[in-house]
Amino acid sequence: MDLSPGMKTAVIVSGGDPVPPDVLEDLPDDPWVVAADGGADHAADLGLAVDVLIGDLDSVSRDVVSSIDEERIIGHPTDKDATDLELAFELVAAADDVDRVVLVGGTGGRLDHFLANAMLICAPRFAHLDLVWIAPPARATVVRDHVRLHGSVGDKVSLIPIGGDAVGVTTTGLRWPLAGDDLRIGSTRGVSNEFSTAVSTITIESGVLLVVQPEG
C-alpha cells in the first residue's frame, strides 16, 4: 500500500504467543515500532528495534527493559482502565504522521484478550488508520470502504461484520460473490468464503468488516 508523502507505518508488537520470524516479510522497511509491554520481548526475538515501550511492564523481561533507553519507555500503573495494547494504539493514533498500523501478535492463552483485541482494532476512533493484524497463522484486515487482498485459489477468507451491519458489500475474486449485499451483525454468512482468483477486492458502503485470512 502506498503511503502519502511524509507518512509512515507503525508496527505494534503485542504480548501473547511468540510469533515466527517470517512475519518480517509482511513488515515495511524502517517502521516505527511500538511494543505493548511483553511485546518488546517478541520484538527483540524478531530483531526489531523498539522505538517506544508502553505499558505497566509486568510481563516484559528485565533484560529487554534495560536495553531500551528510558526516554523511550512510557510506564503505566498496573491498575488501569485500558490494556497495554489499547495504550499502544492510542499512542499511535495520536501521531500526525502515521496512517497505517500493522499489529503483530496478540493471540494465545486468553479468549477475553483475543476478543477484546479484535474489537479494539475496529474501534471508530481508529477509523483514520489502515489496520492489518498479523496473528500467525492468520491475518486480518479492517475494512471500512475498500481493500485489495492477495491469496491463492482455494484459500479461505471470512468477512465478519463488527459493531453493526456491514451494508452494501461487493466482492470480486471470491467463490461466493456478494453484490451490494448486507452482512448482518451476528450472522455467519461471510464465514469461510474462498479465493477464486489470486486477487480479491472487497468494497462496503457503510459499517466495518474484519476480513480474516485464516492461513496467513
C-alpha positions in Angstrom: 0.0 0.0 0.0 1.4 3.4 -1.0 1.8 5.9 1.8 1.3 9.6 1.5 4.5 11.7 1.4 5.8 12.1 4.9 3.5 9.4 6.4 4.7 6.2 7.9 3.6 2.8 9.1 3.6 1.9 12.8 4.2 -1.7 13.8 2.7 -2.5 17.2 4.1 -5.7 18.7 1.8 -7.2 21.3 2.3 -9.7 24.0 0.8 -13.2 23.9 2.2 -16.1 22.0 5.6 -15.6 20.2 5.4 -15.0 16.5 7.5 -16.8 13.9 10.3 -14.8 12.2 8.6 -15.0 8.8 6.2 -12.2 9.9 9.1 -9.9 9.0 8.3 -10.5 5.3 5.0 -8.6 5.9 6.5 -5.6 7.6 7.6 -2.4 5.9 11.2 -1.2 5.8 12.1 1.1 8.7 8.8 1.0 10.6 8.0 2.9 13.8 8.0 0.1 16.3 5.8 0.4 19.4 5.9 -2.5 21.9 3.0 -3.2 24.2 4.6 -4.5 27.4 5.7 -8.1 26.7 5.6 -7.4 23.0 9.1 -5.9 23.5 10.4 -9.4 24.1 8.9 -10.6 20.8 10.3 -7.6 19.0 13.7 -8.4 20.3 13.4 -12.0 19.2 12.5 -10.7 15.7 15.4 -8.3 15.6 13.2 -5.2 15.7 14.5 -2.2 17.4 11.8 -0.8 19.8 11.1 2.9 19.4 8.6 3.1 22.2 7.8 0.6 25.0 4.5 1.3 26.7 2.5 -0.5 29.4 2.7 -1.4 33.1 5.8 -3.5 32.4 4.6 -6.5 34.2 5.3 -9.1 31.5 8.4 -7.8 29.7 11.7 -9.2 30.7 14.1 -7.0 32.7 16.9 -7.6 30.2 14.8 -6.2 27.4 13.7 -3.2 29.5 17.3 -2.4 30.4 18.2 -2.5 26.7 15.7 0.4 25.9 16.6 4.0 26.6 14.5 5.4 29.5 13.1 8.2 27.4 11.6 5.6 25.1 9.6 3.9 27.9 6.1 5.1 28.9 5.2 3.4 32.1 1.7 3.0 33.4 0.3 1.6 36.7 -0.9 -2.0 36.8 -4.3 -0.8 38.0 -5.5 1.0 34.9 -8.6 1.2 32.7 -7.0 0.0 29.4 -4.9 -2.9 28.3 -1.3 -2.3 27.3 -2.3 -2.9 23.7 -5.0 -0.2 23.8 -2.5 2.2 25.3 -0.2 1.5 22.3 -3.0 2.1 19.8 -3.9 5.4 21.4 -0.3 6.5 21.3 0.0 5.6 17.6 -3.4 7.1 16.7 -2.4 10.4 18.2 0.7 10.7 15.9 0.1 13.0 13.0 2.4 11.2 10.6 1.0 7.7 10.9 -1.7 6.5 8.5 -1.2 2.7 8.7 -0.7 0.2 11.5 0.4 -3.4 11.5 -0.4 -5.2 14.7 1.8 -8.2 15.3 0.8 -10.9 17.7 -1.9 -10.5 20.4 -3.2 -14.1 20.4 -2.8 -17.0 22.7 -3.9 -18.0 26.1 -6.9 -15.9 26.9 -10.1 -15.7 24.9 -11.1 -12.5 26.6 -7.9 -10.7 25.4 -8.3 -12.1 21.9 -11.8 -11.0 21.5 -11.0 -7.6 23.1 -8.1 -7.1 20.6 -10.4 -7.9 17.7 -12.9 -5.3 18.9 -10.1 -2.8 19.6 -8.7 -2.6 16.1 -12.2 -2.0 14.7 -13.0 0.9 17.1 -14.4 4.0 15.5 -11.6 6.2 17.0 -9.1 4.4 14.8 -11.0 4.8 11.6 -8.4 7.2 10.2 -5.8 4.3 10.1 -5.4 1.4 7.7 -5.2 -1.6 10.0 -3.8 -5.0 9.4 -3.4 -7.7 12.1 -0.8 -10.4 11.6 -1.7 -13.2 14.0 0.1 -16.3 12.7 -1.1 -18.4 11.1 -3.8 -15.9 10.2 -4.0 -12.3 9.2 -6.9 -9.9 9.4 -7.7 -6.6 7.7 -10.1 -3.9 8.9 -12.2 -2.8 6.0 -14.3 0.4 6.2 -14.5 1.2 2.4 -12.3 -0.9 0.1 -9.5 -3.4 0.2 -7.5 -5.4 -2.3 -6.4 -8.8 -0.9 -3.9 -11.4 -2.3 -4.1 -15.1 -1.9 -4.1 -18.4 -3.7 -7.1 -20.1 -5.3 -8.9 -22.1 -2.6 -7.6 -20.0 0.3 -10.2 -19.3 2.9 -11.3 -15.8 3.7 -14.0 -14.7 6.2 -15.9 -11.4 6.2 -17.1 -10.7 9.7 -19.2 -7.5 10.5 -18.1 -5.7 13.6 -20.1 -3.3 15.7 -23.1 -3.4 13.5 -24.3 -4.4 10.0 -21.9 -4.1 7.0 -24.0 -2.6 4.3 -23.6 -2.8 0.6 -20.8 -5.4 0.5 -19.5 -6.1 -3.0 -16.7 -8.6 -3.8 -14.7 -9.8 -6.7 -12.4 -12.8 -6.9 -14.3 -14.9 -4.3 -16.0 -18.2 -4.9 -19.3 -16.9 -3.4 -19.6 -13.3 -4.6 -21.5 -10.5 -2.9 -23.1 -7.7 -4.9 -24.3 -4.9 -2.7 -25.4 -7.4 0.0 -25.7 -6.7 3.7 -23.8 -8.8 6.2 -25.8 -8.6 9.4 -24.1 -8.4 12.8 -24.2 -11.8 14.4 -24.6 -13.6 11.0 -22.1 -16.2 9.8 -22.9 -15.7 6.2 -19.5 -14.3 5.4 -17.5 -17.1 7.1 -15.3 -19.5 5.0 -15.6 -17.9 1.6 -12.7 -18.8 -0.8 -10.4 -17.1 -3.2 -11.4 -17.9 -6.8 -8.5 -15.8 -8.2 -5.2 -14.6 -6.8 -6.6 -11.2 -6.1 -9.8 -10.3 -4.4 -11.5 -6.9 -3.8 -14.0 -6.1 -1.1 -16.0 -2.9 -1.0 -18.6 -1.8 1.5 -20.9 1.2 1.6 -21.0 1.5 5.4 -20.0 -0.3 8.5 -16.9 -2.3 9.4 -15.7 -5.7 8.3 -12.9 -7.7 9.9 -11.7 -9.7 6.9 -9.8 -12.8 8.2 -7.4 -14.9 6.1 -7.0 -18.0 8.4 -3.9 -19.4 6.8 -1.8 -16.2 6.7 
